[in-house]
Amino acid sequence: MTYAQDVVRCEFCPKLASGLHPATRLVGDPDDEEGWERGLAAMCNGCWKILMDAGSMGRMRKGTKERWWLGHDVGPR
Ligand SMILES: [Zn+2]
């Protein structure tokens, strides 16, 4: 029996992810610190570049209303 355990899908498009990258997502109120979560997101190289250039709007994760940014330096301080 074999498992495709190394296959991770990009969280933003149907491609395979190139790896996990530090990211921040907005899951609630942007003015509320609790609305922000930091963690690792699986993404492909193409989406990594898109998120890098996403600016203040971030990028919507597929199938959700979450917005994501690359890195840990967004959100309220
Ligand atoms: Zn992608």
N, CA, C, O and the ligand as a Tripos MOL2 file, in Angstrom:
@<TRIPOS>MOLECULE
protein
  309   307    78     0     0
PROTEIN
NO_CHARGES

@<TRIPOS>ATOM
      1 N           0.8380   -1.1950    0.0000 N.3       1 MET1
      2 CA          0.0000    0.0000    0.0000 C.3       1 MET1
      3 C           0.8770    1.2500    0.0000 C.2       1 MET1
      4 O           1.8410    1.3480    0.7580 O.2       1 MET1
      5 N           0.5330    2.1820   -0.8430 N.am      2 THR2
      6 CA          1.3230    3.4170   -0.9080 C.3       2 THR2
      7 C           0.4500    4.6230   -0.6240 C.2       2 THR2
      8 O          -0.7110    4.6850   -1.0270 O.2       2 THR2
      9 N           1.0110    5.5360    0.0480 N.am      3 TYR3
     10 CA          0.3450    6.8080    0.3250 C.3       3 TYR3
     11 C           1.0890    7.9150   -0.4090 C.2       3 TYR3
     12 O           2.3160    7.8940   -0.5090 O.2       3 TYR3
     13 N           0.3380    8.8720   -0.9160 N.am      4 ALA4
     14 CA          0.9720   10.0300   -1.5540 C.3       4 ALA4
     15 C           1.2650   11.0680   -0.4860 C.2       4 ALA4
     16 O           0.7600   12.1900   -0.5360 O.2       4 ALA4
     17 N           2.0720   10.6890    0.4650 N.am      5 GLN5
     18 CA          2.2200   11.5400    1.6450 C.3       5 GLN5
     19 C           3.0940   12.7640    1.3860 C.2       5 GLN5
     20 O           3.0640   13.7240    2.1570 O.2       5 GLN5
     21 N           3.8660   12.7340    0.3100 N.am      6 ASP6
     22 CA          4.7100   13.8860    0.0400 C.3       6 ASP6
     23 C           4.0390   14.8990   -0.8850 C.2       6 ASP6
     24 O           4.6080   15.9490   -1.1820 O.2       6 ASP6
     25 N           2.8510   14.5850   -1.3280 N.am      7 VAL7
     26 CA          2.1570   15.4890   -2.2410 C.3       7 VAL7
     27 C           1.3150   16.4580   -1.4350 C.2       7 VAL7
     28 O           0.3490   16.0700   -0.7790 O.2       7 VAL7
     29 N           1.6970   17.7250   -1.4950 N.am      8 VAL8
     30 CA          0.9550   18.7610   -0.7930 C.3       8 VAL8
     31 C           0.4740   19.7600   -1.8310 C.2       8 VAL8
     32 O           1.2510   20.2610   -2.6430 O.2       8 VAL8
     33 N          -0.8040   20.0370   -1.7900 N.am      9 ARG9
     34 CA         -1.3710   20.9870   -2.7430 C.3       9 ARG9
     35 C          -1.1760   22.4140   -2.2690 C.2       9 ARG9
     36 O          -1.2270   22.7100   -1.0750 O.2       9 ARG9
     37 N          -0.9510   23.2860   -3.2320 N.am     10 CYS10
     38 CA         -0.9260   24.7150   -2.9660 C.3      10 CYS10
     39 C          -2.2750   25.1290   -2.3830 C.2      10 CYS10
     40 O          -3.3150   24.6410   -2.8260 O.2      10 CYS10
     41 N          -2.2690   26.0100   -1.4080 N.am     11 GLU11
     42 CA         -3.5200   26.4320   -0.7760 C.3      11 GLU11
     43 C          -4.2300   27.5230   -1.5690 C.2      11 GLU11
     44 O          -5.3160   27.9590   -1.1860 O.2      11 GLU11
     45 N          -3.6300   27.9650   -2.6650 N.am     12 PHE12
     46 CA         -4.2050   29.0710   -3.4280 C.3      12 PHE12
     47 C          -4.5510   28.7080   -4.8590 C.2      12 PHE12
     48 O          -5.2670   29.4530   -5.5290 O.2      12 PHE12
     49 N          -4.0530   27.5730   -5.3420 N.am     13 CYS13
     50 CA         -4.3530   27.1510   -6.7030 C.3      13 CYS13
     51 C          -4.2400   25.6300   -6.7430 C.2      13 CYS13
     52 O          -3.8080   25.0200   -5.7640 O.2      13 CYS13
     53 N          -4.6170   25.0130   -7.8480 N.am     14 PRO14
     54 CA         -4.6190   23.5350   -7.8960 C.3      14 PRO14
     55 C          -3.2460   22.8970   -8.0500 C.2      14 PRO14
     56 O          -3.1530   21.6700   -8.0880 O.2      14 PRO14
     57 N          -2.1920   23.6730   -8.1390 N.am     15 LYS15
     58 CA         -0.8640   23.0850   -8.3440 C.3      15 LYS15
     59 C          -0.3340   22.4240   -7.0840 C.2      15 LYS15
     60 O          -0.8940   22.5540   -5.9950 O.2      15 LYS15
     61 N           0.7740   21.7070   -7.2750 N.am     16 LEU16
     62 CA          1.4550   21.1420   -6.1200 C.3      16 LEU16
     63 C           2.2350   22.2420   -5.4170 C.2      16 LEU16
     64 O           2.7950   23.1290   -6.0620 O.2      16 LEU16
     65 N           2.2670   22.1800   -4.1200 N.am     17 ALA17
     66 CA          3.0270   23.1650   -3.3570 C.3      17 ALA17
     67 C           4.5100   22.8560   -3.4510 C.2      17 ALA17
     68 O           4.9170   21.6960   -3.5130 O.2      17 ALA17
     69 N           5.3040   23.9050   -3.4610 N.am     18 SER18
     70 CA          6.7580   23.7180   -3.4460 C.3      18 SER18
     71 C           7.2620   23.5820   -2.0220 C.2      18 SER18
     72 O           8.3810   23.1250   -1.7930 O.2      18 SER18
     73 N           6.4380   23.9790   -1.0690 N.am     19 GLY19
     74 CA          6.8520   23.8580    0.3140 C.3      19 GLY19
     75 C           5.9770   24.7020    1.2090 C.2      19 GLY19
     76 O           5.0040   25.3150    0.7690 O.2      19 GLY19
     77 N           6.3490   24.7190    2.4850 N.am     20 LEU20
     78 CA          5.6180   25.5270    3.4630 C.3      20 LEU20
     79 C           6.3530   26.8390    3.6750 C.2      20 LEU20
     80 O           7.5750   26.8660    3.8210 O.2      20 LEU20
     81 N           5.5990   27.9150    3.6900 N.am     21 HIS21
     82 CA          6.2050   29.2270    3.8620 C.3      21 HIS21
     83 C           5.5150   29.9550    5.0080 C.2      21 HIS21
     84 O           4.3070   29.8140    5.1970 O.2      21 HIS21
     85 N           6.2860   30.7420    5.7820 N.am     22 PRO22
     86 CA          5.6810   31.5210    6.8550 C.3      22 PRO22
     87 C           4.6980   32.5230    6.2770 C.2      22 PRO22
     88 O           5.0210   33.2530    5.3400 O.2      22 PRO22
     89 N           3.5150   32.5540    6.8310 N.am     23 ALA23
     90 CA          2.4790   33.4140    6.2830 C.3      23 ALA23
     91 C           1.5870   33.9120    7.4020 C.2      23 ALA23
     92 O           1.5910   33.3840    8.5140 O.2      23 ALA23
     93 N           0.8280   34.9340    7.0820 N.am     24 THR24
     94 CA         -0.1440   35.4870    8.0140 C.3      24 THR24
     95 C          -1.4910   35.4950    7.3260 C.2      24 THR24
     96 O          -1.5940   35.8530    6.1520 O.2      24 THR24
     97 N          -2.5250   35.1010    8.0500 N.am     25 ARG25
     98 CA         -3.8500   35.1400    7.4370 C.3      25 ARG25
     99 C          -4.8050   35.9390    8.2920 C.2      25 ARG25
    100 O          -4.7020   35.9830    9.5180 O.2      25 ARG25
    101 N          -5.7300   36.5650    7.6070 N.am     26 LEU26
    102 CA         -6.7570   37.3500    8.2630 C.3      26 LEU26
    103 C          -8.0230   36.5060    8.3000 C.2      26 LEU26
    104 O          -8.5970   36.1940    7.2570 O.2      26 LEU26
    105 N          -8.4530   36.1390    9.4930 N.am     27 VAL27
    106 CA         -9.6120   35.2590    9.6210 C.3      27 VAL27
    107 C         -10.8060   35.9790   10.2360 C.2      27 VAL27
    108 O         -11.8760   35.3930   10.3960 O.2      27 VAL27
    109 N         -10.6220   37.2420   10.5760 N.am     28 GLY28
    110 CA        -11.7200   37.9640   11.2130 C.3      28 GLY28
    111 C         -11.5810   39.4520   10.9910 C.2      28 GLY28
    112 O         -11.2730   39.9020    9.8880 O.2      28 GLY28
    113 N         -11.8070   40.2010   12.0310 N.am     29 ASP29
    114 CA        -11.7570   41.6560   11.9620 C.3      29 ASP29
    115 C         -10.3150   42.1350   11.8580 C.2      29 ASP29
    116 O          -9.5040   41.8170   12.7280 O.2      29 ASP29
    117 N          -9.9740   42.8930   10.8140 N.am     30 PRO30
    118 CA         -8.5850   43.3570   10.6740 C.3      30 PRO30
    119 C          -8.1410   44.3020   11.7810 C.2      30 PRO30
    120 O          -6.9410   44.4600   12.0040 O.2      30 PRO30
    121 N          -9.0780   44.9310   12.4760 N.am     31 ASP31
    122 CA         -8.7060   45.8380   13.5660 C.3      31 ASP31
    123 C          -8.5170   45.1200   14.8910 C.2      31 ASP31
    124 O          -8.0780   45.7110   15.8780 O.2      31 ASP31
    125 N          -8.8510   43.8480   14.8990 N.am     32 ASP32
    126 CA         -8.7710   43.0540   16.1180 C.3      32 ASP32
    127 C          -7.5880   42.0950   16.0010 C.2      32 ASP32
    128 O          -7.4750   41.3490   15.0280 O.2      32 ASP32
    129 N          -6.7280   42.1220   16.9830 N.am     33 GLU33
    130 CA         -5.5460   41.2590   16.9260 C.3      33 GLU33
    131 C          -5.9210   39.7840   16.8100 C.2      33 GLU33
    132 O          -5.1800   38.9900   16.2300 O.2      33 GLU33
    133 N          -7.0720   39.4280   17.3650 N.am     34 GLU34
    134 CA         -7.5230   38.0300   17.3020 C.3      34 GLU34
    135 C          -7.9450   37.6330   15.8930 C.2      34 GLU34
    136 O          -8.0820   36.4460   15.5970 O.2      34 GLU34
    137 N          -8.1510   38.6200   15.0220 N.am     35 GLY35
    138 CA         -8.5420   38.3190   13.6470 C.3      35 GLY35
    139 C          -7.3900   37.8260   12.7980 C.2      35 GLY35
    140 O          -7.5870   37.3890   11.6640 O.2      35 GLY35
    141 N          -6.1790   37.8980   13.3490 N.am     36 TRP36
    142 CA         -4.9840   37.5380   12.5890 C.3      36 TRP36
    143 C          -4.3790   36.2550   13.1300 C.2      36 TRP36
    144 O          -4.2960   36.0450   14.3410 O.2      36 TRP36
    145 N          -3.9580   35.4030   12.2080 N.am     37 GLU37
    146 CA         -3.2640   34.1830   12.6110 C.3      37 GLU37
    147 C          -1.9860   34.0420   11.8130 C.2      37 GLU37
    148 O          -1.9270   34.3470   10.6220 O.2      37 GLU37
    149 N          -0.9580   33.5670   12.5140 N.am     38 ARG38
    150 CA          0.3120   33.3410   11.8470 C.3      38 ARG38
    151 C           0.6160   31.8560   11.8130 C.2      38 ARG38
    152 O           0.3010   31.1120   12.7420 O.2      38 ARG38
    153 N           1.2360   31.4460   10.7220 N.am     39 GLY39
    154 CA          1.5480   30.0310   10.6020 C.3      39 GLY39
    155 C           2.2320   29.7420    9.2920 C.2      39 GLY39
    156 O           2.7710   30.6370    8.6410 O.2      39 GLY39
    157 N           2.2030   28.4820    8.9130 N.am     40 LEU40
    158 CA          2.8410   28.0610    7.6770 C.3      40 LEU40
    159 C           1.7600   27.7210    6.6610 C.2      40 LEU40
    160 O           0.7580   27.0870    6.9920 O.2      40 LEU40
    161 N           1.9720   28.1460    5.4360 N.am     41 ALA41
    162 CA          1.0280   27.8490    4.3760 C.3      41 ALA41
    163 C           1.7460   27.1020    3.2590 C.2      41 ALA41
    164 O           2.8550   27.4590    2.8640 O.2      41 ALA41
    165 N           1.0950   26.0650    2.7620 N.am     42 ALA42
    166 CA          1.6330   25.3460    1.6070 C.3      42 ALA42
    167 C           1.3150   26.1360    0.3530 C.2      42 ALA42
    168 O           0.1650   26.4990    0.1100 O.2      42 ALA42
    169 N           2.3250   26.3940   -0.4290 N.am     43 MET43
    170 CA          2.0650   27.1290   -1.6680 C.3      43 MET43
    171 C           3.1000   26.7850   -2.7240 C.2      43 MET43
    172 O           4.1970   26.3170   -2.4180 O.2      43 MET43
    173 N           2.7210   27.0310   -3.9910 N.am     44 CYS44
    174 CA          3.6340   26.7860   -5.1030 C.3      44 CYS44
    175 C           4.4780   28.0350   -5.3370 C.2      44 CYS44
    176 O           4.2260   29.0820   -4.7410 O.2      44 CYS44
    177 N           5.4610   27.9220   -6.1890 N.am     45 ASN45
    178 CA          6.3420   29.0660   -6.4430 C.3      45 ASN45
    179 C           5.5880   30.2370   -7.0430 C.2      45 ASN45
    180 O           5.8710   31.3940   -6.7300 O.2      45 ASN45
    181 N           4.6190   29.9350   -7.9150 N.am     46 GLY46
    182 CA          3.8660   31.0060   -8.5540 C.3      46 GLY46
    183 C           3.0850   31.8170   -7.5360 C.2      46 GLY46
    184 O           3.0960   33.0470   -7.5770 O.2      46 GLY46
    185 N           2.4090   31.1360   -6.6250 N.am     47 CYS47
    186 CA          1.6210   31.8450   -5.6250 C.3      47 CYS47
    187 C           2.5210   32.5250   -4.5990 C.2      47 CYS47
    188 O           2.1640   33.5690   -4.0530 O.2      47 CYS47
    189 N           3.6710   31.9440   -4.3400 N.am     48 TRP48
    190 CA          4.6190   32.6120   -3.4370 C.3      48 TRP48
    191 C           4.9630   33.9860   -3.9830 C.2      48 TRP48
    192 O           4.9750   34.9760   -3.2510 O.2      48 TRP48
    193 N           5.2460   34.0320   -5.3020 N.am     49 LYS49
    194 CA          5.5730   35.3230   -5.9310 C.3      49 LYS49
    195 C           4.3800   36.2650   -5.8770 C.2      49 LYS49
    196 O           4.5350   37.4610   -5.6270 O.2      49 LYS49
    197 N           3.1950   35.7260   -6.1110 N.am     50 ILE50
    198 CA          1.9930   36.5620   -6.0830 C.3      50 ILE50
    199 C           1.7790   37.1310   -4.6790 C.2      50 ILE50
    200 O           1.4610   38.3100   -4.5220 O.2      50 ILE50
    201 N           1.9530   36.2980   -3.6780 N.am     51 LEU51
    202 CA          1.7670   36.7810   -2.3090 C.3      51 LEU51
    203 C           2.8310   37.8060   -1.9400 C.2      51 LEU51
    204 O           2.5740   38.7480   -1.1900 O.2      51 LEU51
    205 N           4.0250   37.6080   -2.4780 N.am     52 MET52
    206 CA          5.1010   38.5490   -2.1960 C.3      52 MET52
    207 C           4.7420   39.9400   -2.7150 C.2      52 MET52
    208 O           5.1230   40.9540   -2.1300 O.2      52 MET52
    209 N           3.9950   39.9690   -3.8350 N.am     53 ASP53
    210 CA          3.6170   41.2400   -4.4460 C.3      53 ASP53
    211 C           2.1880   41.6360   -4.1030 C.2      53 ASP53
    212 O           1.6350   42.5480   -4.7170 O.2      53 ASP53
    213 N           1.5920   40.9690   -3.1420 N.am     54 ALA54
    214 CA          0.1650   41.1630   -2.9000 C.3      54 ALA54
    215 C          -0.1390   42.5000   -2.2360 C.2      54 ALA54
    216 O          -1.2890   42.9380   -2.2410 O.2      54 ALA54
    217 N           0.8600   43.1520   -1.6680 N.am     55 GLY55
    218 CA          0.6470   44.4510   -1.0550 C.3      55 GLY55
    219 C          -0.3040   44.3840    0.1200 C.2      55 GLY55
    220 O          -0.3410   43.3910    0.8470 O.2      55 GLY55
    221 N          -1.0640   45.4340    0.3000 N.am     56 SER56
    222 CA         -1.9140   45.5120    1.4830 C.3      56 SER56
    223 C          -3.1640   44.6490    1.3570 C.2      56 SER56
    224 O          -3.8290   44.3890    2.3600 O.2      56 SER56
    225 N          -3.4930   44.2070    0.1650 N.am     57 MET57
    226 CA         -4.7200   43.4380   -0.0090 C.3      57 MET57
    227 C          -4.5330   41.9510    0.2410 C.2      57 MET57
    228 O          -5.5080   41.2430    0.4900 O.2      57 MET57
    229 N          -3.3010   41.4660    0.1810 N.am     58 GLY58
    230 CA         -3.1020   40.0430    0.3480 C.3      58 GLY58
    231 C          -3.7140   39.2510   -0.7930 C.2      58 GLY58
    232 O          -3.9840   39.7950   -1.8640 O.2      58 GLY58
    233 N          -3.9270   37.9820   -0.5640 N.am     59 ARG59
    234 CA         -4.5200   37.1400   -1.5940 C.3      59 ARG59
    235 C          -5.5340   36.2060   -0.9430 C.2      59 ARG59
    236 O          -5.2870   35.6410    0.1230 O.2      59 ARG59
    237 N          -6.6770   36.0560   -1.6040 N.am     60 MET60
    238 CA         -7.7330   35.2010   -1.0630 C.3      60 MET60
    239 C          -7.3670   33.7320   -1.2480 C.2      60 MET60
    240 O          -6.9710   33.3070   -2.3330 O.2      60 MET60
    241 N          -7.5060   32.9780   -0.1860 N.am     61 ARG61
    242 CA         -7.2820   31.5450   -0.2850 C.3      61 ARG61
    243 C          -8.4580   30.9040   -0.9960 C.2      61 ARG61
    244 O          -9.6050   31.3030   -0.7930 O.2      61 ARG61
    245 N          -8.1820   29.9290   -1.8160 N.am     62 LYS62
    246 CA         -9.2560   29.3210   -2.5970 C.3      62 LYS62
    247 C         -10.2820   28.6620   -1.6780 C.2      62 LYS62
    248 O          -9.9330   27.9790   -0.7150 O.2      62 LYS62
    249 N         -11.5380   28.8810   -1.9960 N.am     63 GLY63
    250 CA        -12.6200   28.2350   -1.2580 C.3      63 GLY63
    251 C         -12.9270   28.8590    0.0920 C.2      63 GLY63
    252 O         -13.8080   28.3750    0.8030 O.2      63 GLY63
    253 N         -12.2260   29.9200    0.4620 N.am     64 THR64
    254 CA        -12.4660   30.5460    1.7530 C.3      64 THR64
    255 C         -12.5400   32.0530    1.5670 C.2      64 THR64
    256 O         -12.3110   32.5680    0.4720 O.2      64 THR64
    257 N         -12.8610   32.7470    2.6420 N.am     65 LYS65
    258 CA        -12.8230   34.2110    2.6050 C.3      65 LYS65
    259 C         -11.5910   34.7510    3.3160 C.2      65 LYS65
    260 O         -11.4770   35.9540    3.5500 O.2      65 LYS65
    261 N         -10.6680   33.8510    3.6580 N.am     66 GLU66
    262 CA         -9.4520   34.3030    4.3310 C.3      66 GLU66
    263 C          -8.5450   35.0320    3.3520 C.2      66 GLU66
    264 O          -8.4400   34.6610    2.1830 O.2      66 GLU66
    265 N          -7.9040   36.0560    3.8420 N.am     67 ARG67
    266 CA         -6.8700   36.7140    3.0520 C.3      67 ARG67
    267 C          -5.5250   36.3990    3.6740 C.2      67 ARG67
    268 O          -5.3810   36.3500    4.8960 O.2      67 ARG67
    269 N          -4.5420   36.1860    2.8130 N.am     68 TRP68
    270 CA         -3.2270   35.7490    3.2640 C.3      68 TRP68
    271 C          -2.1440   36.7040    2.7940 C.2      68 TRP68
    272 O          -2.2330   37.3240    1.7350 O.2      68 TRP68
    273 N          -1.1350   36.7910    3.6160 N.am     69 TRP69
    274 CA          0.0700   37.5440    3.2800 C.3      69 TRP69
    275 C           1.2770   36.6710    3.5510 C.2      69 TRP69
    276 O           1.2330   35.7360    4.3500 O.2      69 TRP69
    277 N           2.3490   37.0020    2.8640 N.am     70 LEU70
    278 CA          3.5920   36.3040    3.1110 C.3      70 LEU70
    279 C           4.2890   36.9340    4.3120 C.2      70 LEU70
    280 O           4.2760   38.1530    4.4790 O.2      70 LEU70
    281 N           4.8810   36.1140    5.1260 N.am     71 GLY71
    282 CA          5.6920   36.6310    6.2150 C.3      71 GLY71
    283 C           4.8780   36.8810    7.4780 C.2      71 GLY71
    284 O           3.6810   36.6010    7.5370 O.2      71 GLY71
    285 N           5.5560   37.4130    8.4790 N.am     72 HIS72
    286 CA          4.9630   37.5830    9.7950 C.3      72 HIS72
    287 C           4.7910   39.0400   10.1720 C.2      72 HIS72
    288 O           4.4760   39.3520   11.3210 O.2      72 HIS72
    289 N           4.9920   39.9310    9.2250 N.am     73 ASP73
    290 CA          5.0940   41.3360    9.6030 C.3      73 ASP73
    291 C           3.8730   42.1480    9.1740 C.2      73 ASP73
    292 O           3.9690   43.3670    9.0310 O.2      73 ASP73
    293 N           2.7390   41.5010    8.9690 N.am     74 VAL74
    294 CA          1.5300   42.2500    8.6830 C.3      74 VAL74
    295 C           0.5820   42.1450    9.8660 C.2      74 VAL74
    296 O           0.8100   41.3740   10.7970 O.2      74 VAL74
    297 N          -0.4780   42.9280    9.8140 N.am     75 GLY75
    298 CA         -1.4470   42.9110   10.8980 C.3      75 GLY75
    299 C          -1.1670   44.0000   11.8990 C.2      75 GLY75
    300 O          -0.1970   44.7450   11.7590 O.2      75 GLY75
    301 N          -2.0070   44.1020   12.9100 N.am     76 PRO76
    302 CA         -1.8300   45.1390   13.9280 C.3      76 PRO76
    303 C          -0.6150   44.8740   14.7760 C.2      76 PRO76
    304 O          -0.2310   43.7210   14.9710 O.2      76 PRO76
    305 N          -0.0030   45.9240   15.2830 N.am     77 ARG77
    306 CA          1.1650   45.7050   16.1320 C.3      77 ARG77
    307 C           0.8900   46.1530   17.5350 C.2      77 ARG77
    308 O           1.7610   46.0470   18.3980 O.2      77 ARG77
    309 ZN         -0.2850   28.0240   -6.1990 Zn       78 ZN78
@<TRIPOS>BOND
     1     1     2 1
     2     2     3 1
     3     3     4 2
     4     3     5 am
     5     5     6 1
     6     6     7 1
     7     7     8 2
     8     7     9 am
     9     9    10 1
    10    10    11 1
    11    11    12 2
    12    11    13 am
    13    13    14 1
    14    14    15 1
    15    15    16 2
    16    15    17 am
    17    17    18 1
    18    18    19 1
    19    19    20 2
    20    19    21 am
    21    21    22 1
    22    22    23 1
    23    23    24 2
    24    23    25 am
    25    25    26 1
    26    26    27 1
    27    27    28 2
    28    27    29 am
    29    29    30 1
    30    30    31 1
    31    31    32 2
    32    31    33 am
    33    33    34 1
    34    34    35 1
    35    35    36 2
    36    35    37 am
    37    37    38 1
    38    38    39 1
    39    39    40 2
    40    39    41 am
    41    41    42 1
    42    42    43 1
    43    43    44 2
    44    43    45 am
    45    45    46 1
    46    46    47 1
    47    47    48 2
    48    47    49 am
    49    49    50 1
    50    50    51 1
    51    51    52 2
    52    51    53 am
    53    53    54 1
    54    54    55 1
    55    55    56 2
    56    55    57 am
    57    57    58 1
    58    58    59 1
    59    59    60 2
    60    59    61 am
    61    61    62 1
    62    62    63 1
    63    63    64 2
    64    63    65 am
    65    65    66 1
    66    66    67 1
    67    67    68 2
    68    67    69 am
    69    69    70 1
    70    70    71 1
    71    71    72 2
    72    71    73 am
    73    73    74 1
    74    74    75 1
    75    75    76 2
    76    75    77 am
    77    77    78 1
    78    78    79 1
    79    79    80 2
    80    79    81 am
    81    81    82 1
    82    82    83 1
    83    83    84 2
    84    83    85 am
    85    85    86 1
    86    86    87 1
    87    87    88 2
    88    87    89 am
    89    89    90 1
    90    90    91 1
    91    91    92 2
    92    91    93 am
    93    93    94 1
    94    94    95 1
    95    95    96 2
    96    95    97 am
    97    97    98 1
    98    98    99 1
    99    99   100 2
   100    99   101 am
   101   101   102 1
   102   102   103 1
   103   103   104 2
   104   103   105 am
   105   105   106 1
   106   106   107 1
   107   107   108 2
   108   107   109 am
   109   109   110 1
   110   110   111 1
   111   111   112 2
   112   111   113 am
   113   113   114 1
   114   114   115 1
   115   115   116 2
   116   115   117 am
   117   117   118 1
   118   118   119 1
   119   119   120 2
   120   119   121 am
   121   121   122 1
   122   122   123 1
   123   123   124 2
   124   123   125 am
   125   125   126 1
   126   126   127 1
   127   127   128 2
   128   127   129 am
   129   129   130 1
   130   130   131 1
   131   131   132 2
   132   131   133 am
   133   133   134 1
   134   134   135 1
   135   135   136 2
   136   135   137 am
   137   137   138 1
   138   138   139 1
   139   139   140 2
   140   139   141 am
   141   141   142 1
   142   142   143 1
   143   143   144 2
   144   143   145 am
   145   145   146 1
   146   146   147 1
   147   147   148 2
   148   147   149 am
   149   149   150 1
   150   150   151 1
   151   151   152 2
   152   151   153 am
   153   153   154 1
   154   154   155 1
   155   155   156 2
   156   155   157 am
   157   157   158 1
   158   158   159 1
   159   159   160 2
   160   159   161 am
   161   161   162 1
   162   162   163 1
   163   163   164 2
   164   163   165 am
   165   165   166 1
   166   166   167 1
   167   167   168 2
   168   167   169 am
   169   169   170 1
   170   170   171 1
   171   171   172 2
   172   171   173 am
   173   173   174 1
   174   174   175 1
   175   175   176 2
   176   175   177 am
   177   177   178 1
   178   178   179 1
   179   179   180 2
   180   179   181 am
   181   181   182 1
   182   182   183 1
   183   183   184 2
   184   183   185 am
   185   185   186 1
   186   186   187 1
   187   187   188 2
   188   187   189 am
   189   189   190 1
   190   190   191 1
   191   191   192 2
   192   191   193 am
   193   193   194 1
   194   194   195 1
   195   195   196 2
   196   195   197 am
   197   197   198 1
   198   198   199 1
   199   199   200 2
   200   199   201 am
   201   201   202 1
   202   202   203 1
   203   203   204 2
   204   203   205 am
   205   205   206 1
   206   206   207 1
   207   207   208 2
   208   207   209 am
   209   209   210 1
   210   210   211 1
   211   211   212 2
   212   211   213 am
   213   213   214 1
   214   214   215 1
   215   215   216 2
   216   215   217 am
   217   217   218 1
   218   218   219 1
   219   219   220 2
   220   219   221 am
   221   221   222 1
   222   222   223 1
   223   223   224 2
   224   223   225 am
   225   225   226 1
   226   226   227 1
   227   227   228 2
   228   227   229 am
   229   229   230 1
   230   230   231 1
   231   231   232 2
   232   231   233 am
   233   233   234 1
   234   234   235 1
   235   235   236 2
   236   235   237 am
   237   237   238 1
   238   238   239 1
   239   239   240 2
   240   239   241 am
   241   241   242 1
   242   242   243 1
   243   243   244 2
   244   243   245 am
   245   245   246 1
   246   246   247 1
   247   247   248 2
   248   247   249 am
   249   249   250 1
   250   250   251 1
   251   251   252 2
   252   251   253 am
   253   253   254 1
   254   254   255 1
   255   255   256 2
   256   255   257 am
   257   257   258 1
   258   258   259 1
   259   259   260 2
   260   259   261 am
   261   261   262 1
   262   262   263 1
   263   263   264 2
   264   263   265 am
   265   265   266 1
   266   266   267 1
   267   267   268 2
   268   267   269 am
   269   269   270 1
   270   270   271 1
   271   271   272 2
   272   271   273 am
   273   273   274 1
   274   274   275 1
   275   275   276 2
   276   275   277 am
   277   277   278 1
   278   278   279 1
   279   279   280 2
   280   279   281 am
   281   281   282 1
   282   282   283 1
   283   283   284 2
   284   283   285 am
   285   285   286 1
   286   286   287 1
   287   287   288 2
   288   287   289 am
   289   289   290 1
   290   290   291 1
   291   291   292 2
   292   291   293 am
   293   293   294 1
   294   294   295 1
   295   295   296 2
   296   295   297 am
   297   297   298 1
   298   298   299 1
   299   299   300 2
   300   299   301 am
   301   301   302 1
   302   302   303 1
   303   303   304 2
   304   303   305 am
   305   305   306 1
   306   306   307 1
   307   307   308 2
@<TRIPOS>SUBSTRUCTURE
     1 MET1         2 RESIDUE 1 A MET
     2 THR2         6 RESIDUE 1 A THR
     3 TYR3        10 RESIDUE 1 A TYR
     4 ALA4        14 RESIDUE 1 A ALA
     5 GLN5        18 RESIDUE 1 A GLN
     6 ASP6        22 RESIDUE 1 A ASP
     7 VAL7        26 RESIDUE 1 A VAL
     8 VAL8        30 RESIDUE 1 A VAL
     9 ARG9        34 RESIDUE 1 A ARG
    10 CYS10       38 RESIDUE 1 A CYS
    11 GLU11       42 RESIDUE 1 A GLU
    12 PHE12       46 RESIDUE 1 A PHE
    13 CYS13       50 RESIDUE 1 A CYS
    14 PRO14       54 RESIDUE 1 A PRO
    15 LYS15       58 RESIDUE 1 A LYS
    16 LEU16       62 RESIDUE 1 A LEU
    17 ALA17       66 RESIDUE 1 A ALA
    18 SER18       70 RESIDUE 1 A SER
    19 GLY19       74 RESIDUE 1 A GLY
    20 LEU20       78 RESIDUE 1 A LEU
    21 HIS21       82 RESIDUE 1 A HIS
    22 PRO22       86 RESIDUE 1 A PRO
    23 ALA23       90 RESIDUE 1 A ALA
    24 THR24       94 RESIDUE 1 A THR
    25 ARG25       98 RESIDUE 1 A ARG
    26 LEU26      102 RESIDUE 1 A LEU
    27 VAL27      106 RESIDUE 1 A VAL
    28 GLY28      110 RESIDUE 1 A GLY
    29 ASP29      114 RESIDUE 1 A ASP
    30 PRO30      118 RESIDUE 1 A PRO
    31 ASP31      122 RESIDUE 1 A ASP
    32 ASP32      126 RESIDUE 1 A ASP
    33 GLU33      130 RESIDUE 1 A GLU
    34 GLU34      134 RESIDUE 1 A GLU
    35 GLY35      138 RESIDUE 1 A GLY
    36 TRP36      142 RESIDUE 1 A TRP
    37 GLU37      146 RESIDUE 1 A GLU
    38 ARG38      150 RESIDUE 1 A ARG
    39 GLY39      154 RESIDUE 1 A GLY
    40 LEU40      158 RESIDUE 1 A LEU
    41 ALA41      162 RESIDUE 1 A ALA
    42 ALA42      166 RESIDUE 1 A ALA
    43 MET43      170 RESIDUE 1 A MET
    44 CYS44      174 RESIDUE 1 A CYS
    45 ASN45      178 RESIDUE 1 A ASN
    46 GLY46      182 RESIDUE 1 A GLY
    47 CYS47      186 RESIDUE 1 A CYS
    48 TRP48      190 RESIDUE 1 A TRP
    49 LYS49      194 RESIDUE 1 A LYS
    50 ILE50      198 RESIDUE 1 A ILE
    51 LEU51      202 RESIDUE 1 A LEU
    52 MET52      206 RESIDUE 1 A MET
    53 ASP53      210 RESIDUE 1 A ASP
    54 ALA54      214 RESIDUE 1 A ALA
    55 GLY55      218 RESIDUE 1 A GLY
    56 SER56      222 RESIDUE 1 A SER
    57 MET57      226 RESIDUE 1 A MET
    58 GLY58      230 RESIDUE 1 A GLY
    59 ARG59      234 RESIDUE 1 A ARG
    60 MET60      238 RESIDUE 1 A MET
    61 ARG61      242 RESIDUE 1 A ARG
    62 LYS62      246 RESIDUE 1 A LYS
    63 GLY63      250 RESIDUE 1 A GLY
    64 THR64      254 RESIDUE 1 A THR
    65 LYS65      258 RESIDUE 1 A LYS
    66 GLU66      262 RESIDUE 1 A GLU
    67 ARG67      266 RESIDUE 1 A ARG
    68 TRP68      270 RESIDUE 1 A TRP
    69 TRP69      274 RESIDUE 1 A TRP
    70 LEU70      278 RESIDUE 1 A LEU
    71 GLY71      282 RESIDUE 1 A GLY
    72 HIS72      286 RESIDUE 1 A HIS
    73 ASP73      290 RESIDUE 1 A ASP
    74 VAL74      294 RESIDUE 1 A VAL
    75 GLY75      298 RESIDUE 1 A GLY
    76 PRO76      302 RESIDUE 1 A PRO
    77 ARG77      306 RESIDUE 1 A ARG
    78 ZN78       309 GROUP 0 **** ****
